[in-house]
Amino acid sequence: MAFDPEELVTLTDHGTMKLRSAVSRAMTMPPKERKRATIVREGDPATLSFEQIKSLSAQWHERLVP
């Protein structure tokens, strides 16, 4: 499933931001807080758990590295 990095989402306890920013912020949280990170979006799936966030981060990082 493709996600739009520019989509507006809510990172729980951190507010509304673009999906790319929410993923980046979640990945830089302290480990305890990171495991509880959840991104809430309008589309399907409506919530992204940390495992899904981690997967997105890895996918986007691969596209940026030549």
PyMOL Python script that loads the backbone (N, CA, C, O; Angstrom):
from pymol import cmd

cmd.read_pdbstr("""\
ATOM      1  N   MET A   1       0.845  -1.173   0.000  1.00  0.00           N
ATOM      2  CA  MET A   1       0.000   0.000   0.000  1.00  0.00           C
ATOM      3  C   MET A   1       0.891   1.237   0.000  1.00  0.00           C
ATOM      4  O   MET A   1       1.841   1.320   0.778  1.00  0.00           O
ATOM      5  N   ALA A   2       0.589   2.189  -0.861  1.00  0.00           N
ATOM      6  CA  ALA A   2       1.358   3.425  -0.958  1.00  0.00           C
ATOM      7  C   ALA A   2       0.748   4.499  -0.059  1.00  0.00           C
ATOM      8  O   ALA A   2      -0.470   4.669  -0.008  1.00  0.00           O
ATOM      9  N   PHE A   3       1.602   5.203   0.632  1.00  0.00           N
ATOM     10  CA  PHE A   3       1.174   6.296   1.496  1.00  0.00           C
ATOM     11  C   PHE A   3       1.722   7.595   0.931  1.00  0.00           C
ATOM     12  O   PHE A   3       2.834   7.629   0.404  1.00  0.00           O
ATOM     13  N   ASP A   4       0.943   8.661   1.041  1.00  0.00           N
ATOM     14  CA  ASP A   4       1.370   9.979   0.596  1.00  0.00           C
ATOM     15  C   ASP A   4       2.129  10.656   1.729  1.00  0.00           C
ATOM     16  O   ASP A   4       1.538  10.942   2.771  1.00  0.00           O
ATOM     17  N   PRO A   5       3.423  10.920   1.557  1.00  0.00           N
ATOM     18  CA  PRO A   5       4.198  11.546   2.635  1.00  0.00           C
ATOM     19  C   PRO A   5       3.699  12.950   3.001  1.00  0.00           C
ATOM     20  O   PRO A   5       4.026  13.461   4.071  1.00  0.00           O
ATOM     21  N   GLU A   6       2.915  13.569   2.124  1.00  0.00           N
ATOM     22  CA  GLU A   6       2.412  14.917   2.364  1.00  0.00           C
ATOM     23  C   GLU A   6       1.036  14.931   3.048  1.00  0.00           C
ATOM     24  O   GLU A   6       0.509  16.000   3.358  1.00  0.00           O
ATOM     25  N   GLU A   7       0.462  13.761   3.281  1.00  0.00           N
ATOM     26  CA  GLU A   7      -0.853  13.653   3.928  1.00  0.00           C
ATOM     27  C   GLU A   7      -0.788  14.209   5.348  1.00  0.00           C
ATOM     28  O   GLU A   7       0.166  13.943   6.080  1.00  0.00           O
ATOM     29  N   LEU A   8      -1.794  14.976   5.733  1.00  0.00           N
ATOM     30  CA  LEU A   8      -1.869  15.487   7.099  1.00  0.00           C
ATOM     31  C   LEU A   8      -2.401  14.401   8.024  1.00  0.00           C
ATOM     32  O   LEU A   8      -3.444  13.801   7.765  1.00  0.00           O
ATOM     33  N   VAL A   9      -1.668  14.159   9.104  1.00  0.00           N
ATOM     34  CA  VAL A   9      -2.021  13.117  10.076  1.00  0.00           C
ATOM     35  C   VAL A   9      -1.819  13.675  11.478  1.00  0.00           C
ATOM     36  O   VAL A   9      -1.325  14.790  11.648  1.00  0.00           O
ATOM     37  N   THR A  10      -2.202  12.899  12.471  1.00  0.00           N
ATOM     38  CA  THR A  10      -1.965  13.263  13.867  1.00  0.00           C
ATOM     39  C   THR A  10      -1.073  12.208  14.494  1.00  0.00           C
ATOM     40  O   THR A  10      -1.399  11.021  14.493  1.00  0.00           O
ATOM     41  N   LEU A  11       0.049  12.649  15.026  1.00  0.00           N
ATOM     42  CA  LEU A  11       0.917  11.773  15.811  1.00  0.00           C
ATOM     43  C   LEU A  11       0.453  11.924  17.251  1.00  0.00           C
ATOM     44  O   LEU A  11       0.515  13.017  17.814  1.00  0.00           O
ATOM     45  N   THR A  12      -0.007  10.842  17.843  1.00  0.00           N
ATOM     46  CA  THR A  12      -0.569  10.879  19.187  1.00  0.00           C
ATOM     47  C   THR A  12       0.367  11.619  20.148  1.00  0.00           C
ATOM     48  O   THR A  12       1.560  11.325  20.218  1.00  0.00           O
ATOM     49  N   ASP A  13      -0.187  12.569  20.875  1.00  0.00           N
ATOM     50  CA  ASP A  13       0.514  13.395  21.863  1.00  0.00           C
ATOM     51  C   ASP A  13       1.498  14.392  21.255  1.00  0.00           C
ATOM     52  O   ASP A  13       2.247  15.036  21.989  1.00  0.00           O
ATOM     53  N   HIS A  14       1.512  14.532  19.927  1.00  0.00           N
ATOM     54  CA  HIS A  14       2.442  15.464  19.284  1.00  0.00           C
ATOM     55  C   HIS A  14       1.768  16.391  18.281  1.00  0.00           C
ATOM     56  O   HIS A  14       2.414  17.307  17.770  1.00  0.00           O
ATOM     57  N   GLY A  15       0.501  16.181  17.988  1.00  0.00           N
ATOM     58  CA  GLY A  15      -0.237  17.087  17.130  1.00  0.00           C
ATOM     59  C   GLY A  15      -0.300  16.681  15.668  1.00  0.00           C
ATOM     60  O   GLY A  15       0.092  15.578  15.287  1.00  0.00           O
ATOM     61  N   THR A  16      -0.813  17.618  14.851  1.00  0.00           N
ATOM     62  CA  THR A  16      -1.030  17.384  13.428  1.00  0.00           C
ATOM     63  C   THR A  16       0.197  17.814  12.641  1.00  0.00           C
ATOM     64  O   THR A  16       0.792  18.857  12.912  1.00  0.00           O
ATOM     65  N   MET A  17       0.566  16.999  11.665  1.00  0.00           N
ATOM     66  CA  MET A  17       1.722  17.272  10.808  1.00  0.00           C
ATOM     67  C   MET A  17       1.640  16.387   9.575  1.00  0.00           C
ATOM     68  O   MET A  17       0.768  15.524   9.483  1.00  0.00           O
ATOM     69  N   LYS A  18       2.540  16.598   8.634  1.00  0.00           N
ATOM     70  CA  LYS A  18       2.592  15.743   7.444  1.00  0.00           C
ATOM     71  C   LYS A  18       3.089  14.357   7.853  1.00  0.00           C
ATOM     72  O   LYS A  18       3.851  14.211   8.808  1.00  0.00           O
ATOM     73  N   LEU A  19       2.644  13.352   7.115  1.00  0.00           N
ATOM     74  CA  LEU A  19       2.989  11.964   7.435  1.00  0.00           C
ATOM     75  C   LEU A  19       4.499  11.767   7.510  1.00  0.00           C
ATOM     76  O   LEU A  19       4.984  11.105   8.428  1.00  0.00           O
ATOM     77  N   ARG A  20       5.249  12.327   6.569  1.00  0.00           N
ATOM     78  CA  ARG A  20       6.714  12.168   6.583  1.00  0.00           C
ATOM     79  C   ARG A  20       7.297  12.708   7.893  1.00  0.00           C
ATOM     80  O   ARG A  20       8.186  12.090   8.478  1.00  0.00           O
ATOM     81  N   SER A  21       6.800  13.855   8.350  1.00  0.00           N
ATOM     82  CA  SER A  21       7.291  14.439   9.601  1.00  0.00           C
ATOM     83  C   SER A  21       6.902  13.582  10.798  1.00  0.00           C
ATOM     84  O   SER A  21       7.696  13.404  11.723  1.00  0.00           O
ATOM     85  N   ALA A  22       5.685  13.051  10.783  1.00  0.00           N
ATOM     86  CA  ALA A  22       5.223  12.203  11.886  1.00  0.00           C
ATOM     87  C   ALA A  22       6.062  10.927  11.980  1.00  0.00           C
ATOM     88  O   ALA A  22       6.427  10.498  13.074  1.00  0.00           O
ATOM     89  N   VAL A  23       6.363  10.332  10.839  1.00  0.00           N
ATOM     90  CA  VAL A  23       7.196   9.113  10.824  1.00  0.00           C
ATOM     91  C   VAL A  23       8.585   9.444  11.354  1.00  0.00           C
ATOM     92  O   VAL A  23       9.132   8.713  12.181  1.00  0.00           O
ATOM     93  N   SER A  24       9.150  10.544  10.878  1.00  0.00           N
ATOM     94  CA  SER A  24      10.484  10.947  11.314  1.00  0.00           C
ATOM     95  C   SER A  24      10.512  11.228  12.816  1.00  0.00           C
ATOM     96  O   SER A  24      11.425  10.790  13.516  1.00  0.00           O
ATOM     97  N   ARG A  25       9.526  11.949  13.300  1.00  0.00           N
ATOM     98  CA  ARG A  25       9.476  12.275  14.729  1.00  0.00           C
ATOM     99  C   ARG A  25       9.315  11.009  15.566  1.00  0.00           C
ATOM    100  O   ARG A  25       9.972  10.861  16.596  1.00  0.00           O
ATOM    101  N   ALA A  26       8.455  10.105  15.136  1.00  0.00           N
ATOM    102  CA  ALA A  26       8.249   8.857  15.882  1.00  0.00           C
ATOM    103  C   ALA A  26       9.539   8.043  15.964  1.00  0.00           C
ATOM    104  O   ALA A  26       9.821   7.420  16.987  1.00  0.00           O
ATOM    105  N   MET A  27      10.317   8.052  14.885  1.00  0.00           N
ATOM    106  CA  MET A  27      11.552   7.264  14.870  1.00  0.00           C
ATOM    107  C   MET A  27      12.635   7.868  15.764  1.00  0.00           C
ATOM    108  O   MET A  27      13.582   7.172  16.129  1.00  0.00           O
ATOM    109  N   THR A  28      12.517   9.136  16.121  1.00  0.00           N
ATOM    110  CA  THR A  28      13.532   9.768  16.969  1.00  0.00           C
ATOM    111  C   THR A  28      13.120   9.840  18.440  1.00  0.00           C
ATOM    112  O   THR A  28      13.864  10.368  19.267  1.00  0.00           O
ATOM    113  N   MET A  29      11.946   9.315  18.768  1.00  0.00           N
ATOM    114  CA  MET A  29      11.488   9.309  20.163  1.00  0.00           C
ATOM    115  C   MET A  29      12.325   8.340  20.984  1.00  0.00           C
ATOM    116  O   MET A  29      12.911   7.405  20.437  1.00  0.00           O
ATOM    117  N   PRO A  30      12.384   8.558  22.298  1.00  0.00           N
ATOM    118  CA  PRO A  30      13.036   7.574  23.170  1.00  0.00           C
ATOM    119  C   PRO A  30      12.329   6.223  23.030  1.00  0.00           C
ATOM    120  O   PRO A  30      11.126   6.187  22.771  1.00  0.00           O
ATOM    121  N   PRO A  31      13.051   5.121  23.196  1.00  0.00           N
ATOM    122  CA  PRO A  31      12.485   3.780  22.968  1.00  0.00           C
ATOM    123  C   PRO A  31      11.152   3.502  23.654  1.00  0.00           C
ATOM    124  O   PRO A  31      10.261   2.926  23.030  1.00  0.00           O
ATOM    125  N   LYS A  32      10.988   3.886  24.898  1.00  0.00           N
ATOM    126  CA  LYS A  32       9.740   3.623  25.610  1.00  0.00           C
ATOM    127  C   LYS A  32       8.566   4.337  24.948  1.00  0.00           C
ATOM    128  O   LYS A  32       7.499   3.754  24.759  1.00  0.00           O
ATOM    129  N   GLU A  33       8.776   5.604  24.598  1.00  0.00           N
ATOM    130  CA  GLU A  33       7.730   6.401  23.975  1.00  0.00           C
ATOM    131  C   GLU A  33       7.475   5.932  22.541  1.00  0.00           C
ATOM    132  O   GLU A  33       6.335   5.931  22.075  1.00  0.00           O
ATOM    133  N   ARG A  34       8.537   5.535  21.851  1.00  0.00           N
ATOM    134  CA  ARG A  34       8.448   5.087  20.456  1.00  0.00           C
ATOM    135  C   ARG A  34       7.520   3.889  20.305  1.00  0.00           C
ATOM    136  O   ARG A  34       6.757   3.818  19.342  1.00  0.00           O
ATOM    137  N   LYS A  35       7.575   2.962  21.229  1.00  0.00           N
ATOM    138  CA  LYS A  35       6.741   1.758  21.136  1.00  0.00           C
ATOM    139  C   LYS A  35       5.256   2.066  21.266  1.00  0.00           C
ATOM    140  O   LYS A  35       4.412   1.296  20.808  1.00  0.00           O
ATOM    141  N   ARG A  36       4.941   3.202  21.897  1.00  0.00           N
ATOM    142  CA  ARG A  36       3.540   3.599  22.052  1.00  0.00           C
ATOM    143  C   ARG A  36       3.086   4.548  20.956  1.00  0.00           C
ATOM    144  O   ARG A  36       1.915   4.927  20.916  1.00  0.00           O
ATOM    145  N   ALA A  37       3.997   4.942  20.062  1.00  0.00           N
ATOM    146  CA  ALA A  37       3.666   5.912  19.013  1.00  0.00           C
ATOM    147  C   ALA A  37       2.564   5.377  18.099  1.00  0.00           C
ATOM    148  O   ALA A  37       2.581   4.214  17.695  1.00  0.00           O
ATOM    149  N   THR A  38       1.612   6.246  17.784  1.00  0.00           N
ATOM    150  CA  THR A  38       0.516   5.909  16.882  1.00  0.00           C
ATOM    151  C   THR A  38       0.249   7.109  15.991  1.00  0.00           C
ATOM    152  O   THR A  38       0.196   8.247  16.460  1.00  0.00           O
ATOM    153  N   ILE A  39       0.082   6.845  14.705  1.00  0.00           N
ATOM    154  CA  ILE A  39      -0.283   7.888  13.758  1.00  0.00           C
ATOM    155  C   ILE A  39      -1.734   7.646  13.366  1.00  0.00           C
ATOM    156  O   ILE A  39      -2.111   6.544  12.968  1.00  0.00           O
ATOM    157  N   VAL A  40      -2.540   8.695  13.484  1.00  0.00           N
ATOM    158  CA  VAL A  40      -3.951   8.620  13.131  1.00  0.00           C
ATOM    159  C   VAL A  40      -4.136   9.382  11.823  1.00  0.00           C
ATOM    160  O   VAL A  40      -3.704  10.527  11.689  1.00  0.00           O
ATOM    161  N   ARG A  41      -4.795   8.719  10.850  1.00  0.00           N
ATOM    162  CA  ARG A  41      -4.998   9.326   9.532  1.00  0.00           C
ATOM    163  C   ARG A  41      -6.440   9.164   9.093  1.00  0.00           C
ATOM    164  O   ARG A  41      -7.200   8.401   9.690  1.00  0.00           O
ATOM    165  N   GLU A  42      -6.812   9.887   8.045  1.00  0.00           N
ATOM    166  CA  GLU A  42      -8.173   9.818   7.504  1.00  0.00           C
ATOM    167  C   GLU A  42      -8.405   8.543   6.696  1.00  0.00           C
ATOM    168  O   GLU A  42      -9.503   7.987   6.704  1.00  0.00           O
ATOM    169  N   GLY A  43      -7.363   8.083   5.996  1.00  0.00           N
ATOM    170  CA  GLY A  43      -7.503   6.945   5.084  1.00  0.00           C
ATOM    171  C   GLY A  43      -7.511   5.603   5.780  1.00  0.00           C
ATOM    172  O   GLY A  43      -7.638   5.509   7.000  1.00  0.00           O
ATOM    173  N   ASP A  44      -7.371   4.573   4.974  1.00  0.00           N
ATOM    174  CA  ASP A  44      -7.358   3.204   5.475  1.00  0.00           C
ATOM    175  C   ASP A  44      -5.946   2.664   5.339  1.00  0.00           C
ATOM    176  O   ASP A  44      -5.430   2.719   4.223  1.00  0.00           O
ATOM    177  N   PRO A  45      -5.289   2.164   6.322  1.00  0.00           N
ATOM    178  CA  PRO A  45      -5.753   2.016   7.697  1.00  0.00           C
ATOM    179  C   PRO A  45      -5.784   3.359   8.418  1.00  0.00           C
ATOM    180  O   PRO A  45      -4.985   4.252   8.135  1.00  0.00           O
ATOM    181  N   ALA A  46      -6.710   3.482   9.342  1.00  0.00           N
ATOM    182  CA  ALA A  46      -6.907   4.748  10.060  1.00  0.00           C
ATOM    183  C   ALA A  46      -5.818   5.007  11.088  1.00  0.00           C
ATOM    184  O   ALA A  46      -5.524   6.163  11.394  1.00  0.00           O
ATOM    185  N   THR A  47      -5.213   3.952  11.628  1.00  0.00           N
ATOM    186  CA  THR A  47      -4.117   4.132  12.585  1.00  0.00           C
ATOM    187  C   THR A  47      -2.924   3.300  12.146  1.00  0.00           C
ATOM    188  O   THR A  47      -3.067   2.198  11.616  1.00  0.00           O
ATOM    189  N   LEU A  48      -1.755   3.851  12.379  1.00  0.00           N
ATOM    190  CA  LEU A  48      -0.509   3.145  12.074  1.00  0.00           C
ATOM    191  C   LEU A  48       0.219   2.898  13.386  1.00  0.00           C
ATOM    192  O   LEU A  48       0.497   3.836  14.133  1.00  0.00           O
ATOM    193  N   SER A  49       0.525   1.647  13.663  1.00  0.00           N
ATOM    194  CA  SER A  49       1.261   1.293  14.874  1.00  0.00           C
ATOM    195  C   SER A  49       2.750   1.540  14.639  1.00  0.00           C
ATOM    196  O   SER A  49       3.166   1.867  13.528  1.00  0.00           O
ATOM    197  N   PHE A  50       3.542   1.383  15.689  1.00  0.00           N
ATOM    198  CA  PHE A  50       4.971   1.631  15.536  1.00  0.00           C
ATOM    199  C   PHE A  50       5.604   0.701  14.503  1.00  0.00           C
ATOM    200  O   PHE A  50       6.491   1.132  13.767  1.00  0.00           O
ATOM    201  N   GLU A  51       5.182  -0.546  14.427  1.00  0.00           N
ATOM    202  CA  GLU A  51       5.749  -1.468  13.438  1.00  0.00           C
ATOM    203  C   GLU A  51       5.484  -0.966  12.015  1.00  0.00           C
ATOM    204  O   GLU A  51       6.352  -1.076  11.149  1.00  0.00           O
ATOM    205  N   GLN A  52       4.296  -0.420  11.773  1.00  0.00           N
ATOM    206  CA  GLN A  52       3.975   0.131  10.455  1.00  0.00           C
ATOM    207  C   GLN A  52       4.767   1.411  10.199  1.00  0.00           C
ATOM    208  O   GLN A  52       5.209   1.656   9.077  1.00  0.00           O
ATOM    209  N   ILE A  53       4.946   2.222  11.230  1.00  0.00           N
ATOM    210  CA  ILE A  53       5.735   3.450  11.111  1.00  0.00           C
ATOM    211  C   ILE A  53       7.177   3.092  10.765  1.00  0.00           C
ATOM    212  O   ILE A  53       7.785   3.711   9.891  1.00  0.00           O
ATOM    213  N   LYS A  54       7.716   2.098  11.449  1.00  0.00           N
ATOM    214  CA  LYS A  54       9.090   1.662  11.208  1.00  0.00           C
ATOM    215  C   LYS A  54       9.253   1.158   9.778  1.00  0.00           C
ATOM    216  O   LYS A  54      10.263   1.438   9.133  1.00  0.00           O
ATOM    217  N   SER A  55       8.285   0.430   9.288  1.00  0.00           N
ATOM    218  CA  SER A  55       8.310  -0.077   7.922  1.00  0.00           C
ATOM    219  C   SER A  55       8.295   1.070   6.906  1.00  0.00           C
ATOM    220  O   SER A  55       9.049   1.049   5.933  1.00  0.00           O
ATOM    221  N   LEU A  56       7.448   2.055   7.130  1.00  0.00           N
ATOM    222  CA  LEU A  56       7.395   3.227   6.243  1.00  0.00           C
ATOM    223  C   LEU A  56       8.720   3.969   6.240  1.00  0.00           C
ATOM    224  O   LEU A  56       9.203   4.380   5.185  1.00  0.00           O
ATOM    225  N   SER A  57       9.302   4.140   7.399  1.00  0.00           N
ATOM    226  CA  SER A  57      10.582   4.823   7.500  1.00  0.00           C
ATOM    227  C   SER A  57      11.649   4.111   6.677  1.00  0.00           C
ATOM    228  O   SER A  57      12.426   4.748   5.965  1.00  0.00           O
ATOM    229  N   ALA A  58      11.679   2.796   6.781  1.00  0.00           N
ATOM    230  CA  ALA A  58      12.657   2.013   6.024  1.00  0.00           C
ATOM    231  C   ALA A  58      12.416   2.123   4.526  1.00  0.00           C
ATOM    232  O   ALA A  58      13.372   2.246   3.760  1.00  0.00           O
ATOM    233  N   GLN A  59      11.157   2.083   4.091  1.00  0.00           N
ATOM    234  CA  GLN A  59      10.834   2.202   2.664  1.00  0.00           C
ATOM    235  C   GLN A  59      11.259   3.555   2.122  1.00  0.00           C
ATOM    236  O   GLN A  59      11.880   3.633   1.062  1.00  0.00           O
ATOM    237  N   TRP A  60      10.933   4.607   2.833  1.00  0.00           N
ATOM    238  CA  TRP A  60      11.267   5.951   2.360  1.00  0.00           C
ATOM    239  C   TRP A  60      12.768   6.171   2.379  1.00  0.00           C
ATOM    240  O   TRP A  60      13.297   6.853   1.502  1.00  0.00           O
ATOM    241  N   HIS A  61      13.469   5.606   3.361  1.00  0.00           N
ATOM    242  CA  HIS A  61      14.926   5.750   3.428  1.00  0.00           C
ATOM    243  C   HIS A  61      15.569   5.060   2.224  1.00  0.00           C
ATOM    244  O   HIS A  61      16.507   5.601   1.637  1.00  0.00           O
ATOM    245  N   GLU A  62      15.084   3.881   1.850  1.00  0.00           N
ATOM    246  CA  GLU A  62      15.632   3.162   0.698  1.00  0.00           C
ATOM    247  C   GLU A  62      15.506   3.973  -0.582  1.00  0.00           C
ATOM    248  O   GLU A  62      16.408   3.941  -1.419  1.00  0.00           O
ATOM    249  N   ARG A  63      14.408   4.698  -0.751  1.00  0.00           N
ATOM    250  CA  ARG A  63      14.199   5.502  -1.957  1.00  0.00           C
ATOM    251  C   ARG A  63      15.154   6.672  -2.026  1.00  0.00           C
ATOM    252  O   ARG A  63      15.504   7.120  -3.117  1.00  0.00           O
ATOM    253  N   LEU A  64      15.586   7.179  -0.875  1.00  0.00           N
ATOM    254  CA  LEU A  64      16.481   8.335  -0.849  1.00  0.00           C
ATOM    255  C   LEU A  64      17.934   7.956  -1.026  1.00  0.00           C
ATOM    256  O   LEU A  64      18.729   8.774  -1.490  1.00  0.00           O
ATOM    257  N   VAL A  65      18.300   6.744  -0.672  1.00  0.00           N
ATOM    258  CA  VAL A  65      19.702   6.301  -0.767  1.00  0.00           C
ATOM    259  C   VAL A  65      19.937   5.732  -2.173  1.00  0.00           C
ATOM    260  O   VAL A  65      19.235   4.816  -2.602  1.00  0.00           O
ATOM    261  N   PRO A  66      20.937   6.286  -2.888  1.00  0.00           N
ATOM    262  CA  PRO A  66      21.190   5.794  -4.253  1.00  0.00           C
ATOM    263  C   PRO A  66      21.750   4.378  -4.274  1.00  0.00           C
ATOM    264  O   PRO A  66      22.012   3.833  -5.347  1.00  0.00           O
TER     265      PRO A  66
END
""", "prot")
cmd.dss("prot")
cmd.show_as("cartoon", "prot")
cmd.util.cbc("prot")
cmd.orient("prot")
